[in-house]
Amino acid sequence: MAVPILVDTNIWIYALTDYTEKGDKAREVLSVMSEGNFLILAPLQVMKELGRVLLDKMKLEEDEVLSILENFSRSVSFITESPLDITTAVELRKRYGYLDYFDAIIIATALNNGVELVLSEDVPLPDRISLSGKEVKVINPF
């Protein structure tokens, strides 16, 4: 059985654009995971954030963003977000004050869907986040 791992937006940005060192590492990690025994997951939030960063921050042309988003959507299995993820995210922020709201939603989605591994560079130590008897390990590949 494949090990589910949720991959955060920042890893995809590096992997799908022309970042050099981090892009090379992100592509290597995703390649190893896709060839290994991993199921690469993402909530729709990751795709939304990816589109926003590519369009608004990186100022890429819409046609290029469409191509990147199409490649992305073929590379992952999507998991469903729920209202519970939002309330869980707020609880996580209360417990772990350093979490950004949207990062907390990513982690909450993982927790609520039984995903025990998250790949992200946005979460500082501790790398294990737990709530209500559930735990997720956050791995920074860089």
N, C-alpha and C positions, 0 to 999 in steps of 0.2 A: 504494500500500500504506500502511495506517495505521501511524503511529509508536506503538509500545507504550510506555506510561508507567504505572508503578506508583505509586499514590497511597496515602500512609501514613495511619494512623488519625487523627492530629491534624487533618488537612485535612478529613476527613469529619466529625469532631466539630463543627468550626466551621461547616461547610456545612449540616449537618442539624439544628442546634439554633439557639437564639436568640442566639448571640453576635452582637454588632453589627458592629464594624469588621472583625474577622477573618472573621466569617461572611459578610459581604458580599463580601469579597475572595475567599474560598474558593469561594463560589457562582459568582462571576464567572469565576474561573479554570476551574472544572469545566464551566461552560456553554460557554466558548470552546473547551475541549478536546473536548467532546461534539459541538459543531457543526463542529469542524475535522477535521483528518486524524490524530486520535489514537485509540488503542485504550486505554481506561481499564481497568487491571488491578488486582487485589488478591489476595493469598493469603488463605486462610480466617482466618489469624491476625488480619488487620485486622478482620474481622467479629466475631471473638471479643473483641478488645480494645474495639471499639466498644460491644458489648453490655455488657461489664463496666463501662466508664466511665459509660455512660448509667444503668445500674442502681445501681452502688455509689458512684460519685463524685457524679453529678448527681442521684441519687435520683429518677429519673423512674419513673412508673408502668409496670408491665409492658405494658399495652396500648399505651402511647405508644412504648415501646421496640420492641415487635413491629412497629408501623407504620413506624418509622424503619428498622429492619433490613430489612423487606420492600422499602422504597424503595431502600435501599442495594443490595440484592442484584439489583435490576433495573437499576442504574446502572453495574455493572461486569461485566467478564469475570474469572472466577476462574482463577488459576494454581495449579498443584499444588505443594505443599511436599513436600520429601523429606528423608530422614535426612541426605543430603549438605548440605542447607541448614544444619542444626544444626552440623555439624563445620566448615563454611565460616564460619559465624558466630563460632565460637570462634577460628578463625584470624584473622578480621577484628578481633576484640577484641584479640588478641595484637599485631597489626600497628598498629591504630589504637586505642590505649588509652582514648580518650574515648568510644567507642561503647557505648551501653547494650546489654545482651544482646538484648533483643527488637528494638531498632532494627537490630542487626547481623543478626538473622535475616531481617528485611525486605530488607535490602541483599543478603544472601547469596542469597535467593530470586530477586531480580532478576538478580544475576550468573549464577546457575546456569540461568536461563531465557532468557538472552540479552536481557534488558531493560536498555537503556542509560540510561534516565531514571527517576529517583525523585523524587516531589514530597513534601517533608517539611520541617517546621521543626525537627526533632529533631537534625539532624546539623550540628555546627559545621564550620568550614573545616578541611581543604580540602574543596571540593565534589566532587572526583573521588576515588573510592575504587576501588582496583584490587587484584587478587589473581590469580595464576596466568595472567597474560596477558589477563584480562577486566577491563573497567572499567565503572563506572556513574557517572553524573553526578547529584548530588543538588541539586535546586533548591528553595530556600526562597521561596515565593510572597509572603511578607510582608516 
